[in-house]
Amino acid sequence: MSYQDQISSVNMIAEHIRESIKTSIKALEKYHSDEQSSGARKDAWSGIYQLNRVFTFIELQAASLMTRDICNIVKNMSDPFNPEDEQRLEAVIYSLTLLERYIDFICNKPFDLPQLLYVPINDLRSIAHIEQFPESSFFKANHRKVRDSGQANDRLDDYEIVKTSRRLRQMYQMGLIEIIRKTNVSGGLAMMGRALSKLDRQCGCPSAPNLWWIAGGAIEAFHSGGLLINSTRLKLLSRLDLQIRELGQVNHNINYKNREKAEQLAFELLYLVSLSDAEDEQTETLRKHFELPNLGLTERNLAQEFQLLKGLNEGDYASLFDTILDDILKVQTDLIAEDYKSGSEELTQLFHQLKQLHSLFSVLEYKSLEIQLKEAVERIELTINKEIHLKDPDRQFVSDVLAKIESYLVDKRQRGHGGQTNLNRNTLSPAQIEACNYARKQVHQVINQIENYSKQDHDPELLHSMPASLQRAVEKIDVLDVKELIALINELSDLSNQYFLKQPATMQALELLADILCSIEFYLETMESNHIPSNKIYQFADENLARLKAYLNLD
């Protein structure tokens, strides 16, 4: 059915649809209030089922999915009404009300926007304990479209990929931590984008060749393209962290299950790119390469339309913790019900679920929970490698760890989630803030010098002011309690005099130097915004300095 025919069909039968929805709502209200009316639930189901057939015929995908779910929920309710179904019944009636508004939306625009019903559909499925749809459910694009082979020229060998990807994963996590902690979102996104750009250029992704390229576009969409960061998307970024982890494995045999996950992740991230209104070169290249249609659909106008339909409500930490609790509940249920036999799909699924939770808590920096989850992952991995059934002590250990996490998160929710962010606050005087700003600009100036140096035949003269800029930064931040950072910058200044000012530098040395300086800039930027930087930022810079000195044989 053509698009215009579809909209025309809705206009022609819009009044009939509205009446059918109202009739079904009245039947459900009667079912709720009148115990003698045993046929009311069936009447409501029949009316909604007829609507589902209409929506399917005229190809309104979102409305069809919503009415299908409503039919299944109503069909499984008790008859006569049972108070245990109260929440599901309220959700069904509210969904039907939103569906009526959605039909009005189509008639008034006129165009179909199935993404508007994505959140209501998942809210309904969540209450009914049905698996939720990914955000990209109504998106169509060929995310596997092959690029030209230009990137392959810079690819490292397998041994170097293992080492480099582990370092770049540190950089990625360093940025993700600051986003989750809400301390320096802009700087965190910049670090993540830098890591993904290097992964794409140097390492590639065997499981999904376009993944790092698309992910870089998604990060830019968060950075300047109007995309909101919410709990669902934070979990996408956590899944991306797991894909980077795969590159750090010594065994490079093709993992077909992981390939499927990587390709799905690439598709979901490409949908975020399609919602972006960023105008940078990478975003434009992605749109052109994947032939993303210019429908004028962006996060900003989608949010506005959704606000009119329902009202927008984003709760970052609260929602993130809620989704983690849902995941834990599912795993705990499976631990009771499943046998977890050797080689079973259930055992493999348990391993991946625990691994993802461990990855998420590692970037959330909850050390005690991370350590216990790591042991749980290792126990399941050992069970899989030994090709044996899951033993009861290991099953109990995993259950106890999940119970501890559940108690911790419930306690955090009851005490409020603002405390997590408040712990990251840092109170600096105006003079200290000014010192951070000045030092950060000096470091940024050095980064620009390195970029020019790389483009202009590696002329050491272009770096002659690097030690002086670093020393000015050190002198300025002496008013801050950052002795370790000052010592690191001093070492970097000495290193520039010993090596970079005396001979042309290799590309690997420049890469490491730039990563160190970007970490220092990120650290100072976070402090400047009155937040306590994650210690992982300093650790990353310090470890890279050690790598650089070892590479230059200066230890």
SETI-95678 format. One record per residue (C-alpha): residue number from 0; chain; y, x, z negated. Coordinates in Angstrom, 2 decimals, always signed. Layout:
// residues N
(NUM, A, (Y, X, Z))
...
//
This chain:
// residues 555
(0, A, (+0.00, +0.00, +0.00))
(1, A, (+3.42, +1.39, +0.95))
(2, A, (+6.01, +2.03, -1.72))
(3, A, (+8.40, -0.68, -0.49))
(4, A, (+5.55, -3.20, -0.28))
(5, A, (+4.63, -2.33, -3.86))
(6, A, (+8.14, -2.97, -5.20))
(7, A, (+8.47, -6.14, -3.11))
(8, A, (+5.21, -7.41, -4.54))
(9, A, (+6.46, -6.87, -8.09))
(10, A, (+9.68, -8.74, -7.33))
(11, A, (+7.79, -11.67, -5.85))
(12, A, (+5.48, -12.13, -8.84))
(13, A, (+7.71, -10.76, -11.62))
(14, A, (+8.27, -14.18, -13.17))
(15, A, (+4.54, -14.90, -13.14))
(16, A, (+3.87, -11.55, -14.85))
(17, A, (+6.47, -12.25, -17.53))
(18, A, (+5.01, -15.68, -18.23))
(19, A, (+1.47, -14.26, -18.39))
(20, A, (+2.59, -11.61, -20.89))
(21, A, (+4.36, -14.18, -23.07))
(22, A, (+1.36, -16.51, -22.96))
(23, A, (-0.96, -13.65, -24.00))
(24, A, (+1.35, -12.68, -26.88))
(25, A, (+1.42, -16.30, -28.11))
(26, A, (-2.39, -16.44, -27.96))
(27, A, (-2.64, -13.20, -30.00))
(28, A, (-0.15, -14.55, -32.57))
(29, A, (-2.24, -17.72, -32.82))
(30, A, (-5.39, -15.61, -33.22))
(31, A, (-3.67, -13.76, -36.07))
(32, A, (-2.39, -16.82, -37.97))
(33, A, (-4.96, -19.56, -37.29))
(34, A, (-8.50, -18.85, -38.51))
(35, A, (-9.75, -22.06, -36.84))
(36, A, (-8.61, -20.95, -33.38))
(37, A, (-11.65, -18.94, -32.35))
(38, A, (-10.80, -19.09, -28.64))
(39, A, (-7.30, -17.61, -28.91))
(40, A, (-8.47, -14.00, -28.71))
(41, A, (-10.56, -14.74, -25.61))
(42, A, (-7.63, -16.57, -24.00))
(43, A, (-5.40, -13.55, -24.63))
(44, A, (-8.04, -11.18, -23.23))
(45, A, (-8.46, -13.35, -20.12))
(46, A, (-4.71, -13.39, -19.44))
(47, A, (-4.37, -9.62, -19.87))
(48, A, (-7.44, -9.01, -17.71))
(49, A, (-5.87, -11.02, -14.90))
(50, A, (-2.69, -8.96, -15.24))
(51, A, (-4.78, -5.80, -15.03))
(52, A, (-6.29, -6.96, -11.75))
(53, A, (-2.82, -7.70, -10.37))
(54, A, (-1.45, -4.30, -11.40))
(55, A, (-4.48, -2.55, -9.94))
(56, A, (-4.10, -4.41, -6.64))
(57, A, (-0.39, -3.59, -6.24))
(58, A, (-1.06, -0.01, -7.42))
(59, A, (+1.13, +0.08, -10.52))
(60, A, (-0.95, +2.84, -12.09))
(61, A, (+0.67, +3.03, -15.53))
(62, A, (+0.72, -0.75, -16.02))
(63, A, (-2.90, -0.91, -14.88))
(64, A, (-3.98, +1.75, -17.39))
(65, A, (-2.06, +0.09, -20.23))
(66, A, (-3.51, -3.38, -19.61))
(67, A, (-7.00, -1.89, -19.25))
(68, A, (-6.67, -0.26, -22.68))
(69, A, (-5.27, -3.46, -24.17))
(70, A, (-8.25, -5.42, -22.79))
(71, A, (-10.71, -2.98, -24.37))
(72, A, (-8.93, -3.11, -27.72))
(73, A, (-8.70, -6.91, -27.81))
(74, A, (-12.33, -7.23, -26.70))
(75, A, (-13.50, -5.17, -29.70))
(76, A, (-11.49, -7.04, -32.35))
(77, A, (-13.23, -9.24, -34.88))
(78, A, (-13.36, -12.99, -34.40))
(79, A, (-12.00, -14.65, -36.51))
(80, A, (-9.19, -12.22, -37.26))
(81, A, (-9.95, -9.43, -39.73))
(82, A, (-7.03, -7.82, -41.63))
(83, A, (-8.53, -4.42, -40.74))
(84, A, (-7.36, -5.07, -37.16))
(85, A, (-3.73, -5.66, -38.24))
(86, A, (-2.38, -2.33, -36.99))
(87, A, (-4.18, -2.52, -33.65))
(88, A, (-3.00, -6.09, -33.09))
(89, A, (+0.62, -5.13, -33.80))
(90, A, (+0.31, -2.20, -31.39))
(91, A, (-1.11, -4.46, -28.67))
(92, A, (+1.70, -7.02, -29.01))
(93, A, (+4.34, -4.29, -29.01))
(94, A, (+2.77, -2.72, -25.90))
(95, A, (+2.86, -6.05, -24.09))
(96, A, (+6.55, -6.41, -25.02))
(97, A, (+7.26, -2.95, -23.56))
(98, A, (+5.28, -3.87, -20.46))
(99, A, (+7.54, -6.89, -19.93))
(100, A, (+10.61, -4.63, -20.18))
(101, A, (+8.97, -2.22, -17.76))
(102, A, (+8.61, -4.98, -15.14))
(103, A, (+12.29, -5.79, -15.62))
(104, A, (+13.06, -2.09, -15.09))
(105, A, (+11.20, -2.05, -11.76))
(106, A, (+12.97, -5.19, -10.58))
(107, A, (+16.41, -3.84, -11.48))
(108, A, (+16.18, -0.28, -10.10))
(109, A, (+14.12, -0.89, -7.92))
(110, A, (+11.48, +1.86, -8.12))
(111, A, (+8.36, +2.50, -10.12))
(112, A, (+8.51, +5.18, -12.82))
(113, A, (+5.01, +5.33, -14.37))
(114, A, (+6.07, +8.24, -16.65))
(115, A, (+8.04, +5.71, -18.73))
(116, A, (+4.80, +4.22, -20.00))
(117, A, (+3.15, +7.58, -20.79))
(118, A, (+4.28, +7.64, -24.45))
(119, A, (+3.57, +3.94, -25.15))
(120, A, (+0.09, +4.26, -23.59))
(121, A, (-0.73, +7.26, -25.78))
(122, A, (+0.75, +5.61, -28.89))
(123, A, (-1.55, +2.66, -28.27))
(124, A, (-4.58, +4.89, -27.66))
(125, A, (-3.81, +6.90, -30.79))
(126, A, (-3.83, +3.79, -32.99))
(127, A, (-7.07, +2.64, -31.35))
(128, A, (-8.62, +6.13, -31.75))
(129, A, (-9.01, +6.60, -27.99))
(130, A, (-8.62, +9.99, -26.31))
(131, A, (-5.03, +10.50, -25.13))
(132, A, (-3.83, +11.26, -21.61))
(133, A, (-2.04, +14.52, -20.76))
(134, A, (+1.66, +14.30, -19.93))
(135, A, (+0.93, +15.12, -16.28))
(136, A, (-1.30, +12.06, -15.77))
(137, A, (+0.99, +10.46, -13.18))
(138, A, (+1.86, +13.70, -11.39))
(139, A, (+0.48, +14.84, -8.02))
(140, A, (+0.76, +18.36, -6.57))
(141, A, (-1.47, +21.11, -5.21))
(142, A, (-1.06, +23.67, -8.00))
(143, A, (-3.67, +25.93, -6.36))
(144, A, (-1.63, +26.58, -3.22))
(145, A, (-2.03, +30.29, -2.45))
(146, A, (+0.93, +32.67, -2.63))
(147, A, (+1.46, +35.64, -0.34))
(148, A, (-0.19, +38.88, -1.51))
(149, A, (+3.05, +40.65, -2.45))
(150, A, (+2.28, +40.57, -6.19))
(151, A, (-1.04, +42.39, -5.73))
(152, A, (+0.75, +45.68, -4.97))
(153, A, (+1.85, +46.08, -8.60))
(154, A, (-1.49, +45.10, -10.19))
(155, A, (-3.06, +47.42, -12.75))
(156, A, (-6.73, +48.38, -12.86))
(157, A, (-9.09, +46.53, -15.22))
(158, A, (-8.81, +49.10, -18.01))
(159, A, (-5.00, +49.03, -17.97))
(160, A, (-4.97, +45.22, -17.76))
(161, A, (-6.87, +45.01, -21.06))
(162, A, (-4.36, +47.26, -22.83))
(163, A, (-1.24, +45.84, -21.21))
(164, A, (-2.20, +42.18, -21.65))
(165, A, (-2.78, +42.70, -25.38))
(166, A, (+0.70, +44.20, -25.72))
(167, A, (+2.27, +41.43, -23.65))
(168, A, (+0.44, +38.82, -25.70))
(169, A, (+2.19, +40.29, -28.76))
(170, A, (+5.50, +39.83, -26.97))
(171, A, (+4.63, +36.25, -26.02))
(172, A, (+3.58, +35.35, -29.57))
(173, A, (+6.69, +37.05, -30.96))
(174, A, (+8.82, +34.59, -28.98))
(175, A, (+6.62, +31.58, -29.71))
(176, A, (+6.85, +32.22, -33.46))
(177, A, (+10.64, +31.97, -33.41))
(178, A, (+10.46, +28.72, -31.46))
(179, A, (+8.04, +27.14, -33.92))
(180, A, (+10.08, +28.43, -36.86))
(181, A, (+13.24, +27.06, -35.18))
(182, A, (+15.05, +30.33, -35.88))
(183, A, (+15.94, +31.56, -32.38))
(184, A, (+14.66, +29.21, -29.70))
(185, A, (+16.73, +30.67, -26.87))
(186, A, (+15.76, +34.25, -27.68))
(187, A, (+12.12, +33.26, -28.18))
(188, A, (+11.97, +31.62, -24.77))
(189, A, (+13.54, +34.71, -23.21))
(190, A, (+10.85, +36.94, -24.75))
(191, A, (+8.06, +34.60, -23.62))
(192, A, (+9.48, +34.48, -20.11))
(193, A, (+9.68, +38.27, -20.01))
(194, A, (+6.03, +38.58, -21.08))
(195, A, (+4.86, +36.04, -18.49))
(196, A, (+6.80, +37.75, -15.70))
(197, A, (+5.10, +41.05, -16.50))
(198, A, (+1.69, +39.40, -16.78))
(199, A, (+2.15, +37.85, -13.36))
(200, A, (+3.31, +41.09, -11.78))
(201, A, (+0.95, +43.56, -13.45))
(202, A, (-2.15, +41.69, -14.64))
(203, A, (-2.65, +38.52, -12.63))
(204, A, (-4.90, +35.71, -13.86))
(205, A, (-8.46, +35.61, -12.43))
(206, A, (-9.05, +32.10, -13.79))
(207, A, (-5.91, +30.58, -12.21))
(208, A, (-3.89, +32.92, -9.94))
(209, A, (-0.69, +30.84, -10.19))
(210, A, (-0.78, +30.32, -13.97))
(211, A, (+1.69, +32.99, -15.20))
(212, A, (+4.07, +32.26, -12.29))
(213, A, (+4.13, +28.52, -13.03))
(214, A, (+4.31, +29.14, -16.79))
(215, A, (+7.39, +31.32, -16.26))
(216, A, (+9.04, +28.41, -14.46))
(217, A, (+8.13, +26.07, -17.34))
(218, A, (+9.69, +28.48, -19.85))
(219, A, (+12.87, +28.53, -17.76))
(220, A, (+12.75, +24.72, -17.75))
(221, A, (+12.82, +24.78, -21.57))
(222, A, (+15.51, +27.44, -21.56))
(223, A, (+18.04, +25.95, -19.16))
(224, A, (+16.41, +23.02, -17.41))
(225, A, (+16.90, +20.27, -19.95))
(226, A, (+13.30, +20.06, -21.20))
(227, A, (+12.67, +19.10, -24.83))
(228, A, (+10.27, +21.13, -26.97))
(229, A, (+7.99, +18.73, -28.81))
(230, A, (+4.61, +18.96, -30.52))
(231, A, (+2.60, +18.20, -27.37))
(232, A, (+4.37, +20.91, -25.44))
(233, A, (+4.04, +23.39, -28.31))
(234, A, (+0.29, +22.88, -28.04))
(235, A, (+0.53, +23.63, -24.30))
(236, A, (+2.26, +26.91, -25.15))
(237, A, (-0.48, +27.64, -27.68))
(238, A, (-3.12, +27.04, -24.99))
(239, A, (-1.22, +29.48, -22.78))
(240, A, (-1.50, +32.07, -25.56))
(241, A, (-5.30, +31.63, -25.49))
(242, A, (-5.32, +32.25, -21.74))
(243, A, (-3.43, +35.52, -22.25))
(244, A, (-6.06, +36.43, -24.84))
(245, A, (-8.76, +36.12, -22.18))
(246, A, (-7.20, +39.05, -20.27))
(247, A, (-7.66, +41.26, -23.31))
(248, A, (-11.43, +40.81, -23.27))
(249, A, (-13.30, +43.88, -22.00))
(250, A, (-15.91, +41.71, -20.25))
(251, A, (-14.32, +40.44, -17.02))
(252, A, (-17.22, +38.26, -15.86))
(253, A, (-15.99, +34.98, -14.42))
(254, A, (-15.99, +32.20, -17.01))
(255, A, (-16.14, +28.94, -15.08))
(256, A, (-15.37, +26.76, -18.11))
(257, A, (-12.29, +28.83, -18.85))
(258, A, (-11.30, +28.66, -15.17))
(259, A, (-11.26, +24.86, -15.39))
(260, A, (-9.07, +24.99, -18.50))
(261, A, (-6.70, +27.51, -16.94))
(262, A, (-6.30, +25.46, -13.77))
(263, A, (-5.65, +22.29, -15.78))
(264, A, (-3.05, +24.14, -17.85))
(265, A, (-1.35, +25.38, -14.67))
(266, A, (-1.19, +21.81, -13.38))
(267, A, (+0.32, +20.48, -16.62))
(268, A, (+2.92, +23.26, -16.69))
(269, A, (+3.81, +22.61, -13.04))
(270, A, (+4.60, +19.02, -14.03))
(271, A, (+7.12, +20.37, -16.54))
(272, A, (+8.68, +22.46, -13.77))
(273, A, (+8.99, +19.30, -11.68))
(274, A, (+10.95, +17.65, -14.53))
(275, A, (+13.36, +20.57, -14.84))
(276, A, (+16.90, +20.52, -13.51))
(277, A, (+17.16, +24.33, -13.73))
(278, A, (+18.62, +25.98, -10.65))
(279, A, (+17.37, +29.56, -11.05))
(280, A, (+15.60, +31.41, -8.24))
(281, A, (+12.10, +31.13, -9.71))
(282, A, (+12.34, +27.37, -10.23))
(283, A, (+13.61, +26.84, -6.70))
(284, A, (+10.82, +29.04, -5.30))
(285, A, (+8.21, +27.06, -7.22))
(286, A, (+9.59, +23.73, -5.99))
(287, A, (+9.54, +24.95, -2.40))
(288, A, (+6.10, +26.58, -2.57))
(289, A, (+4.34, +23.63, -4.21))
(290, A, (+6.33, +21.09, -2.19))
(291, A, (+7.53, +19.23, -5.28))
(292, A, (+9.29, +16.07, -4.05))
(293, A, (+12.95, +15.70, -4.94))
(294, A, (+12.84, +12.26, -6.57))
(295, A, (+15.75, +12.88, -8.90))
(296, A, (+13.32, +12.60, -11.80))
(297, A, (+14.29, +15.03, -14.55))
(298, A, (+13.71, +15.18, -18.27))
(299, A, (+17.30, +14.11, -18.91))
(300, A, (+17.28, +10.91, -16.87))
(301, A, (+13.69, +10.13, -17.88))
(302, A, (+14.77, +10.38, -21.53))
(303, A, (+17.71, +8.08, -20.86))
(304, A, (+15.50, +5.47, -19.21))
(305, A, (+12.93, +5.76, -21.97))
(306, A, (+15.66, +5.30, -24.55))
(307, A, (+16.54, +2.00, -22.88))
(308, A, (+12.89, +0.98, -22.77))
(309, A, (+11.88, +1.97, -26.28))
(310, A, (+14.07, +4.52, -28.04))
(311, A, (+13.35, +8.25, -28.25))
(312, A, (+11.96, +9.75, -31.44))
(313, A, (+10.99, +13.43, -31.52))
(314, A, (+9.74, +15.00, -34.76))
(315, A, (+8.83, +18.64, -34.16))
(316, A, (+7.11, +19.85, -37.30))
(317, A, (+6.07, +16.44, -38.55))
(318, A, (+4.55, +15.48, -35.22))
(319, A, (+2.91, +18.88, -34.76))
(320, A, (+1.26, +18.64, -38.18))
(321, A, (+0.14, +15.10, -37.43))
(322, A, (-1.57, +16.16, -34.22))
(323, A, (-3.28, +19.06, -36.02))
(324, A, (-4.52, +16.64, -38.68))
(325, A, (-5.92, +14.39, -35.95))
(326, A, (-7.77, +17.36, -34.44))
(327, A, (-9.16, +18.35, -37.84))
(328, A, (-10.37, +14.79, -38.47))
(329, A, (-12.29, +14.80, -35.18))
(330, A, (-13.92, +18.15, -35.94))
(331, A, (-14.83, +17.09, -39.48))
(332, A, (-16.43, +13.92, -38.12))
(333, A, (-18.46, +15.96, -35.63))
(334, A, (-19.55, +18.37, -38.37))
(335, A, (-21.19, +15.44, -40.13))
(336, A, (-22.67, +13.73, -37.08))
(337, A, (-23.67, +16.53, -34.65))
(338, A, (-26.78, +18.72, -34.76))
(339, A, (-25.14, +21.74, -33.09))
(340, A, (-28.35, +22.97, -31.53))
(341, A, (-28.64, +26.35, -29.86))
(342, A, (-26.92, +26.39, -26.46))
(343, A, (-25.54, +22.86, -26.91))
(344, A, (-22.21, +21.72, -25.48))
(345, A, (-21.24, +20.49, -28.97))
(346, A, (-21.56, +24.01, -30.42))
(347, A, (-19.46, +25.52, -27.63))
(348, A, (-16.84, +22.79, -28.08))
(349, A, (-16.68, +23.48, -31.84))
(350, A, (-16.11, +27.18, -31.10))
(351, A, (-13.20, +26.43, -28.75))
(352, A, (-11.63, +23.90, -31.13))
(353, A, (-11.67, +26.39, -34.01))
(354, A, (-10.40, +29.19, -31.76))
(355, A, (-7.43, +27.07, -30.69))
(356, A, (-6.62, +26.17, -34.29))
(357, A, (-6.81, +29.85, -35.24))
(358, A, (-4.45, +30.78, -32.41))
(359, A, (-1.97, +28.10, -33.46))
(360, A, (-2.00, +29.18, -37.12))
(361, A, (-1.64, +32.82, -36.15))
(362, A, (+1.69, +32.06, -34.48))
(363, A, (+2.69, +29.71, -37.31))
(364, A, (+2.20, +32.73, -39.60))
(365, A, (+0.15, +31.01, -42.30))
(366, A, (-1.78, +34.14, -43.23))
(367, A, (-4.33, +32.72, -45.68))
(368, A, (-5.27, +29.86, -43.37))
(369, A, (-5.38, +32.19, -40.36))
(370, A, (-7.79, +34.58, -42.12))
(371, A, (-10.16, +31.80, -43.14))
(372, A, (-10.07, +30.25, -39.67))
(373, A, (-10.80, +33.65, -38.15))
(374, A, (-13.95, +33.94, -40.27))
(375, A, (-14.98, +30.40, -39.27))
(376, A, (-14.54, +31.31, -35.58))
(377, A, (-16.56, +34.50, -36.05))
(378, A, (-19.41, +32.60, -37.73))
(379, A, (-19.66, +30.12, -34.86))
(380, A, (-19.40, +32.90, -32.28))
(381, A, (-22.23, +34.78, -34.01))
(382, A, (-24.33, +31.60, -33.99))
(383, A, (-23.76, +31.20, -30.24))
(384, A, (-24.55, +34.87, -29.52))
(385, A, (-27.77, +34.73, -31.55))
(386, A, (-28.77, +31.54, -29.67))
(387, A, (-29.69, +29.70, -32.87))
(388, A, (-28.84, +26.35, -34.46))
(389, A, (-25.73, +26.13, -36.66))
(390, A, (-26.91, +26.84, -40.21))
(391, A, (-25.91, +24.54, -43.07))
(392, A, (-23.98, +27.25, -45.01))
(393, A, (-21.87, +27.98, -41.91))
(394, A, (-21.36, +24.27, -41.29))
(395, A, (-20.21, +23.84, -44.89))
(396, A, (-17.92, +26.87, -44.69))
(397, A, (-16.18, +25.50, -41.59))
(398, A, (-15.82, +22.09, -43.23))
(399, A, (-14.31, +23.62, -46.38))
(400, A, (-11.79, +25.66, -44.37))
(401, A, (-10.69, +22.57, -42.43))
(402, A, (-10.41, +20.60, -45.68))
(403, A, (-8.09, +23.29, -47.10))
(404, A, (-5.90, +23.16, -44.01))
(405, A, (-5.83, +19.38, -44.17))
(406, A, (-4.76, +19.41, -47.83))
(407, A, (-2.10, +22.01, -47.09))
(408, A, (-0.60, +20.04, -44.19))
(409, A, (-0.70, +16.73, -46.07))
(410, A, (+1.13, +18.41, -48.95))
(411, A, (+3.71, +19.84, -46.53))
(412, A, (+4.23, +16.39, -45.01))
(413, A, (+4.69, +14.74, -48.40))
(414, A, (+7.19, +17.38, -49.55))
(415, A, (+9.03, +17.22, -46.24))
(416, A, (+8.97, +19.60, -43.31))
(417, A, (+12.52, +20.81, -43.71))
(418, A, (+11.36, +23.34, -46.29))
(419, A, (+9.59, +25.40, -43.65))
(420, A, (+12.82, +25.82, -41.71))
(421, A, (+14.91, +26.35, -44.85))
(422, A, (+12.69, +29.28, -45.84))
(423, A, (+13.75, +30.94, -42.61))
(424, A, (+17.46, +30.63, -43.34))
(425, A, (+19.52, +33.74, -43.98))
(426, A, (+23.06, +33.74, -45.36))
(427, A, (+25.21, +36.51, -43.89))
(428, A, (+28.89, +37.17, -44.47))
(429, A, (+31.30, +36.90, -41.52))
(430, A, (+31.46, +40.72, -41.43))
(431, A, (+27.66, +40.98, -41.24))
(432, A, (+27.48, +38.38, -38.47))
(433, A, (+30.15, +40.29, -36.56))
(434, A, (+28.10, +43.50, -37.06))
(435, A, (+25.00, +41.83, -35.61))
(436, A, (+27.01, +40.60, -32.65))
(437, A, (+28.53, +44.01, -31.93))
(438, A, (+25.23, +45.89, -32.29))
(439, A, (+23.40, +43.36, -30.12))
(440, A, (+25.98, +43.81, -27.35))
(441, A, (+25.57, +47.59, -27.53))
(442, A, (+21.80, +47.26, -27.17))
(443, A, (+22.22, +44.81, -24.30))
(444, A, (+24.50, +47.30, -22.58))
(445, A, (+21.71, +49.89, -22.75))
(446, A, (+19.24, +47.39, -21.28))
(447, A, (+21.61, +46.84, -18.34))
(448, A, (+21.88, +50.62, -17.90))
(449, A, (+18.10, +50.89, -17.66))
(450, A, (+17.99, +48.15, -15.03))
(451, A, (+20.62, +49.96, -12.95))
(452, A, (+18.77, +53.24, -13.46))
(453, A, (+15.57, +51.67, -12.09))
(454, A, (+17.38, +50.41, -8.99))
(455, A, (+19.33, +53.61, -8.21))
(456, A, (+16.80, +56.42, -7.73))
(457, A, (+16.36, +57.15, -11.45))
(458, A, (+19.54, +59.17, -11.78))
(459, A, (+19.66, +60.44, -15.43))
(460, A, (+23.46, +60.34, -15.27))
(461, A, (+23.27, +56.55, -15.42))
(462, A, (+21.76, +56.79, -18.93))
(463, A, (+24.16, +59.38, -20.31))
(464, A, (+25.85, +56.85, -22.65))
(465, A, (+22.59, +55.44, -24.03))
(466, A, (+22.46, +57.59, -27.23))
(467, A, (+26.13, +56.86, -28.00))
(468, A, (+25.62, +53.09, -27.58))
(469, A, (+22.58, +53.14, -29.85))
(470, A, (+24.47, +55.16, -32.47))
(471, A, (+27.37, +52.69, -32.40))
(472, A, (+24.84, +49.90, -33.02))
(473, A, (+23.35, +51.82, -35.96))
(474, A, (+26.74, +52.50, -37.55))
(475, A, (+27.66, +48.83, -37.30))
(476, A, (+24.47, +47.38, -38.81))
(477, A, (+24.59, +49.78, -41.75))
(478, A, (+26.09, +46.81, -43.68))
(479, A, (+22.77, +44.95, -43.28))
(480, A, (+19.56, +45.42, -45.23))
(481, A, (+17.57, +46.60, -42.20))
(482, A, (+16.66, +50.22, -43.00))
(483, A, (+13.45, +50.14, -40.97))
(484, A, (+15.27, +48.84, -37.89))
(485, A, (+17.98, +51.49, -38.26))
(486, A, (+15.35, +54.23, -38.49))
(487, A, (+13.67, +52.87, -35.36))
(488, A, (+16.94, +52.84, -33.38))
(489, A, (+17.68, +56.40, -34.53))
(490, A, (+14.27, +57.51, -33.28))
(491, A, (+14.96, +55.81, -29.97))
(492, A, (+18.30, +57.60, -29.71))
(493, A, (+16.64, +60.98, -30.34))
(494, A, (+13.98, +60.14, -27.78))
(495, A, (+16.58, +59.39, -25.14))
(496, A, (+18.11, +62.84, -25.69))
(497, A, (+14.72, +64.57, -25.58))
(498, A, (+13.36, +62.86, -22.49))
(499, A, (+15.33, +60.22, -20.60))
(500, A, (+18.52, +62.28, -20.18))
(501, A, (+16.67, +65.37, -18.98))
(502, A, (+14.30, +64.16, -16.26))
(503, A, (+13.52, +61.09, -14.12))
(504, A, (+11.43, +58.61, -16.11))
(505, A, (+8.23, +56.94, -14.90))
(506, A, (+8.08, +53.19, -14.49))
(507, A, (+5.64, +52.85, -17.43))
(508, A, (+8.02, +54.73, -19.74))
(509, A, (+10.90, +52.51, -18.63))
(510, A, (+8.83, +49.37, -19.21))
(511, A, (+8.04, +50.42, -22.78))
(512, A, (+11.65, +51.45, -23.45))
(513, A, (+12.98, +48.13, -22.15))
(514, A, (+10.46, +46.17, -24.25))
(515, A, (+11.56, +48.03, -27.40))
(516, A, (+15.24, +47.39, -26.70))
(517, A, (+14.66, +43.71, -25.91))
(518, A, (+12.82, +43.37, -29.23))
(519, A, (+15.75, +44.96, -31.10))
(520, A, (+18.20, +42.67, -29.29))
(521, A, (+16.00, +39.65, -30.17))
(522, A, (+15.88, +40.75, -33.83))
(523, A, (+19.67, +41.09, -34.06))
(524, A, (+20.26, +37.82, -32.19))
(525, A, (+18.04, +35.99, -34.70))
(526, A, (+19.93, +37.51, -37.64))
(527, A, (+23.26, +36.66, -36.00))
(528, A, (+22.26, +32.98, -36.00))
(529, A, (+21.71, +33.17, -39.79))
(530, A, (+17.91, +33.26, -39.70))
(531, A, (+15.37, +35.72, -41.06))
(532, A, (+13.58, +37.33, -38.09))
(533, A, (+9.80, +37.34, -38.04))
(534, A, (+8.41, +40.71, -39.09))
(535, A, (+6.30, +40.64, -35.92))
(536, A, (+9.44, +41.42, -33.89))
(537, A, (+9.93, +44.72, -35.72))
(538, A, (+6.20, +45.48, -35.61))
(539, A, (+6.14, +44.94, -31.85))
(540, A, (+9.08, +47.33, -31.34))
(541, A, (+7.58, +49.93, -33.68))
(542, A, (+4.16, +49.80, -32.00))
(543, A, (+5.73, +50.18, -28.56))
(544, A, (+7.76, +53.15, -29.76))
(545, A, (+4.51, +54.79, -30.89))
(546, A, (+2.99, +54.04, -27.48))
(547, A, (+6.02, +55.49, -25.72))
(548, A, (+5.92, +58.71, -27.79))
(549, A, (+2.20, +59.07, -27.16))
(550, A, (+2.72, +58.52, -23.43))
(551, A, (+5.43, +61.20, -23.37))
(552, A, (+3.32, +63.56, -25.54))
(553, A, (+6.11, +63.80, -28.09))
(554, A, (+4.07, +63.20, -31.28))
//
